[in-house]
């Protein structure tokens, strides 16, 4: 799941869907709800309850046609489904939804949407985070987006699908008034900055992003061209990150790019702070790639940040 420009010399953020583009640059997303779920899905958001949500989670939690996972992924999917989570298809991909019991009585309610790293998948994200998120009562949604390959989905498509997921969830679960955050790991972290730039100019769905071990900023020579076409285009816009918050984790032992990831994140901090947002950078002196969920101090810090 690690992102390395040495292995990705080409631009990786290209759309891979054959669907015609919509006005915002992403494909038109079809509803992620099956026809059999129409009765719950058609309910107005104001009538969604714990009961409508739990009924939906139990309805066809593992749809047919999903590509099987192997190795750890197979057991992670099995464990995730056994825990009461659900897999939902969206276009030619899928996302997972996990809503703990504490979510329904939490105030405020929180939804965290996640973007995995290179070669990753939502079930691995669930494996890393479900215990911590569940203890806090945070709903957890993870999108399969093919990150870090030559067929990677663009940030425009990812944002379109995240909006579709939000619309679909509001029809069946009490998420309309929830505080929403975008979490990314590795290449998913890098993409999260571009998604938030789009969100600041659009729906303002997210309060901000959580970047776990990734930003792909300079000093990486081609980082801006590879990962941040949307961010680069927004550099002249002083409000590109307006009112958004960014919490970043970097491990000082994470030297995959030839320097510590903290050097890259320093440039991300500058971008956020000079384009209308506010940033927090957590430096883990012994951390390596993806160390955030493994470091109790860092993990507790970000979970508290999300709540406030």
C-alpha positions as CSV (number, residue, x, y, z in Angstrom):
1,X,0.0,0.0,0.0
2,X,3.0,2.2,-0.1
3,X,3.3,4.9,-2.8
4,X,6.6,5.4,-4.5
5,X,7.3,7.6,-7.5
6,X,10.2,5.3,-8.3
7,X,7.6,2.7,-9.2
8,X,5.0,5.1,-10.7
9,X,6.9,7.3,-13.2
10,X,3.7,8.2,-15.0
11,X,0.7,10.3,-14.0
12,X,-1.5,8.0,-12.0
13,X,-4.5,10.1,-11.4
14,X,-6.5,9.3,-14.5
15,X,-10.1,8.3,-14.8
16,X,-10.6,4.6,-15.6
17,X,-14.4,4.6,-16.0
18,X,-15.9,4.5,-19.5
19,X,-18.9,6.4,-18.2
20,X,-19.5,9.8,-19.8
21,X,-18.2,12.7,-17.7
22,X,-20.5,14.9,-15.7
23,X,-20.3,18.6,-15.3
24,X,-17.9,18.4,-12.3
25,X,-15.4,16.3,-14.2
26,X,-16.4,12.9,-12.8
27,X,-18.7,10.2,-14.2
28,X,-22.3,10.2,-13.6
29,X,-22.8,7.9,-10.6
30,X,-25.7,5.5,-10.5
31,X,-27.5,4.8,-7.3
32,X,-25.6,2.4,-5.0
33,X,-28.8,1.0,-3.7
34,X,-30.3,-2.1,-5.2
35,X,-33.9,-2.0,-6.4
36,X,-34.8,-4.4,-3.6
37,X,-33.9,-1.7,-1.1
38,X,-36.1,0.9,-2.6
39,X,-38.6,1.0,0.3
40,X,-36.0,2.0,2.8
41,X,-34.1,4.2,0.4
42,X,-37.1,6.2,-0.6
43,X,-37.7,7.3,3.0
44,X,-37.1,11.0,3.6
45,X,-33.8,11.7,5.5
46,X,-35.9,13.1,8.4
47,X,-37.5,9.7,9.0
48,X,-34.3,7.6,9.0
49,X,-33.7,5.9,12.3
50,X,-31.5,3.2,13.9
51,X,-34.1,0.7,12.7
52,X,-34.1,1.8,9.1
53,X,-30.3,1.8,9.1
54,X,-29.8,-1.6,10.7
55,X,-32.4,-3.1,8.4
56,X,-30.5,-1.8,5.4
57,X,-27.1,-3.0,6.8
58,X,-28.6,-6.5,7.1
59,X,-30.1,-6.5,3.6
60,X,-27.8,-8.2,1.1
61,X,-24.6,-7.2,2.9
62,X,-22.3,-9.0,0.4
63,X,-23.7,-8.5,-3.1
64,X,-23.0,-11.0,-5.9
65,X,-20.3,-10.3,-8.4
66,X,-17.7,-9.0,-6.0
67,X,-14.1,-9.9,-6.9
68,X,-12.8,-12.3,-4.2
69,X,-10.0,-11.2,-1.9
70,X,-7.1,-13.5,-1.2
71,X,-4.7,-13.9,1.8
72,X,-5.4,-11.5,4.6
73,X,-8.1,-9.8,2.5
74,X,-10.3,-12.9,2.5
75,X,-10.4,-13.2,6.3
76,X,-10.7,-9.4,6.7
77,X,-13.8,-9.4,4.5
78,X,-15.3,-12.3,6.4
79,X,-14.6,-10.7,9.8
80,X,-16.0,-7.3,8.6
81,X,-19.2,-8.9,7.4
82,X,-19.5,-10.9,10.6
83,X,-19.2,-7.7,12.5
84,X,-22.3,-6.3,10.9
85,X,-20.8,-4.1,8.1
86,X,-22.1,-4.0,4.6
87,X,-20.5,-3.9,1.1
88,X,-22.3,-1.7,-1.5
89,X,-21.6,-1.6,-5.2
90,X,-21.1,1.8,-6.8
91,X,-20.5,2.0,-10.6
92,X,-17.8,-0.6,-11.2
93,X,-16.4,-0.5,-7.7
94,X,-17.7,-0.9,-4.1
95,X,-17.6,0.7,-0.7
96,X,-18.0,-0.6,2.8
97,X,-20.2,0.8,5.6
98,X,-19.7,0.1,9.3
99,X,-21.9,1.8,11.8
100,X,-21.3,0.9,15.5
101,X,-24.1,0.9,18.1
102,X,-22.8,4.0,19.8
103,X,-23.3,6.0,16.6
104,X,-27.0,6.3,17.1
105,X,-26.8,8.0,20.4
106,X,-23.7,10.0,19.9
107,X,-23.7,13.8,19.9
108,X,-22.5,14.9,17.6
109,X,-22.6,12.0,15.2
110,X,-19.5,11.5,13.1
111,X,-18.9,9.8,9.8
112,X,-15.3,9.1,8.6
113,X,-14.9,8.3,4.9
114,X,-11.6,6.5,4.0
115,X,-9.4,6.2,0.9
116,X,-7.0,3.3,1.0
117,X,-3.3,3.2,-0.2
118,X,-1.6,1.7,-3.2
119,X,-2.9,-1.9,-3.9
120,X,-5.3,-1.5,-0.9
121,X,-9.0,-2.2,-0.3
122,X,-11.7,-1.2,2.1
123,X,-11.5,-4.3,4.2
124,X,-7.9,-3.6,5.2
125,X,-9.0,-0.1,6.2
126,X,-11.7,-1.6,8.3
127,X,-9.2,-4.0,9.9
128,X,-7.0,-1.0,10.9
129,X,-9.7,1.2,12.3
130,X,-12.9,-0.6,13.2
131,X,-12.1,-1.1,16.9
132,X,-11.0,2.5,17.5
133,X,-13.8,4.0,15.4
134,X,-16.4,1.7,17.1
135,X,-15.2,2.6,20.6
136,X,-15.8,6.3,19.7
137,X,-19.1,5.6,17.9
138,X,-17.9,6.9,14.6
139,X,-19.4,5.5,11.4
140,X,-16.8,4.3,9.0
141,X,-17.1,4.2,5.2
142,X,-14.3,3.1,2.8
143,X,-14.3,3.4,-1.0
144,X,-12.5,1.0,-3.3
145,X,-10.8,3.4,-5.7
146,X,-7.9,1.6,-7.3
147,X,-5.3,4.0,-5.8
148,X,-1.7,4.1,-7.0
149,X,-1.9,2.3,-10.3
150,X,-1.9,3.5,-13.9
151,X,-5.7,3.0,-14.0
152,X,-6.3,5.0,-10.8
153,X,-9.5,6.9,-10.4
154,X,-9.2,10.7,-10.7
155,X,-9.9,12.9,-7.7
156,X,-13.0,14.2,-9.6
157,X,-14.4,10.7,-9.9
158,X,-13.6,10.0,-6.3
159,X,-15.4,13.1,-5.1
160,X,-18.4,12.4,-7.3
161,X,-18.6,8.9,-5.7
162,X,-18.2,10.2,-2.2
163,X,-21.1,12.6,-2.7
164,X,-23.2,9.7,-4.1
165,X,-22.3,7.6,-1.1
166,X,-23.4,10.5,1.2
167,X,-26.7,10.9,-0.6
168,X,-27.4,7.1,-0.5
169,X,-26.6,6.8,3.2
170,X,-28.8,9.7,4.1
171,X,-31.8,7.9,2.6
172,X,-31.4,5.0,5.1
173,X,-29.3,6.0,8.0
174,X,-29.4,9.1,10.3
175,X,-26.3,10.7,8.9
176,X,-27.7,14.0,7.5
177,X,-26.5,16.0,10.5
178,X,-23.3,14.1,11.1
179,X,-19.8,15.7,11.1
180,X,-17.9,14.2,8.2
181,X,-14.2,13.7,7.7
182,X,-12.1,12.3,4.9
183,X,-9.3,9.9,5.9
184,X,-6.5,8.8,3.5
185,X,-3.6,6.4,3.8
186,X,-0.4,6.8,1.7
187,X,-1.6,7.6,-1.9
188,X,-5.1,8.0,-0.5
189,X,-3.7,10.7,1.8
190,X,-2.2,12.5,-1.2
191,X,-5.5,12.3,-3.0
192,X,-7.5,13.6,0.0
193,X,-6.0,17.1,-0.4
194,X,-7.2,17.3,-4.0
195,X,-10.7,16.0,-2.9
196,X,-10.9,18.6,-0.2
197,X,-10.0,21.4,-2.7
198,X,-12.9,20.2,-4.8
199,X,-15.2,20.0,-1.8
200,X,-14.3,23.6,-0.6
201,X,-15.6,24.8,-4.0
202,X,-18.6,22.5,-4.1
203,X,-20.8,20.9,-1.4
204,X,-18.6,21.4,1.6
205,X,-19.4,17.9,2.6
206,X,-16.3,17.4,4.7
207,X,-14.9,19.4,7.6
208,X,-11.4,18.4,6.4
209,X,-9.0,15.6,5.8
210,X,-6.9,13.2,7.9
211,X,-3.6,12.3,6.1
212,X,-1.9,9.1,7.3
213,X,1.6,9.0,5.8
214,X,1.2,10.8,2.5
215,X,1.1,14.1,0.7
216,X,3.3,13.7,-2.4
217,X,4.4,17.3,-2.3
218,X,7.8,18.8,-3.1
219,X,10.7,18.1,-2.5
220,X,9.5,15.2,-4.6
221,X,10.4,16.5,-8.1
222,X,7.4,15.3,-9.9
223,X,5.1,15.0,-6.9
224,X,2.9,17.9,-7.8
225,X,2.5,16.7,-11.4
226,X,1.7,13.1,-10.5
227,X,-0.6,13.6,-7.5
228,X,-2.0,17.1,-7.5
229,X,-3.3,18.5,-10.7
230,X,-6.3,19.8,-8.9
231,X,-4.2,21.3,-6.1
232,X,-1.7,22.8,-8.5
233,X,-4.6,24.4,-10.4
234,X,-5.9,25.9,-7.2
235,X,-2.6,27.5,-6.0
236,X,-3.7,31.0,-7.2
237,X,-6.9,30.7,-5.3
238,X,-6.3,31.9,-1.7
239,X,-9.6,30.2,-0.6
240,X,-8.8,26.8,-2.1
241,X,-8.9,25.2,1.4
242,X,-11.2,27.8,3.0
243,X,-12.5,26.8,6.5
244,X,-11.2,23.2,6.1
245,X,-9.0,21.5,8.7
246,X,-6.2,19.1,7.9
247,X,-4.6,16.7,10.4
248,X,-1.5,15.0,9.2
249,X,0.5,12.1,10.6
250,X,4.1,11.5,9.4
251,X,6.7,9.0,10.6
252,X,10.3,10.3,10.7
253,X,11.5,6.7,10.0
254,X,9.3,6.7,6.8
255,X,12.0,7.3,4.2
256,X,10.6,5.5,1.2
257,X,11.1,8.6,-1.0
258,X,14.7,9.1,0.1
259,X,13.8,11.6,2.9
260,X,11.3,11.5,5.8
261,X,7.7,11.8,4.9
262,X,7.6,14.7,7.4
263,X,9.5,16.9,4.9
264,X,6.7,16.4,2.3
265,X,4.0,17.1,4.9
266,X,5.7,20.4,5.8
267,X,4.9,21.7,2.3
268,X,1.3,20.4,2.7
269,X,1.0,22.3,6.0
270,X,2.1,25.5,4.2
271,X,-0.4,25.0,1.4
272,X,-3.3,24.4,3.8
273,X,-2.4,27.4,6.0
274,X,-2.0,29.8,3.1
275,X,-5.1,28.8,1.3
276,X,-7.8,29.4,4.0
277,X,-7.4,26.3,6.1
278,X,-5.8,25.2,9.3
279,X,-3.4,22.3,9.8
280,X,-2.0,20.1,12.5
281,X,1.1,18.0,11.9
282,X,1.8,15.0,14.2
283,X,5.4,13.9,13.9
284,X,6.1,10.4,15.1
285,X,9.9,10.1,15.8
286,X,9.9,6.3,15.5
287,X,7.0,6.0,13.1
288,X,7.1,4.2,9.7
289,X,4.7,4.1,6.8
290,X,1.1,3.9,8.0
291,X,2.0,4.1,11.6
292,X,-1.0,6.2,12.7
293,X,-3.4,3.5,13.8
294,X,-0.5,1.6,15.4
295,X,0.6,4.5,17.6
296,X,-1.8,4.9,20.6
297,X,-0.8,8.5,21.2
298,X,-1.3,9.6,17.6
299,X,-4.4,7.6,17.2
300,X,-6.0,9.1,20.4
301,X,-5.0,12.6,19.2
302,X,-6.7,12.2,15.8
303,X,-9.8,10.7,17.3
304,X,-10.1,13.6,19.7
305,X,-9.4,16.1,16.8
306,X,-12.2,14.5,14.8
307,X,-14.6,15.0,17.7
308,X,-13.9,18.7,18.2
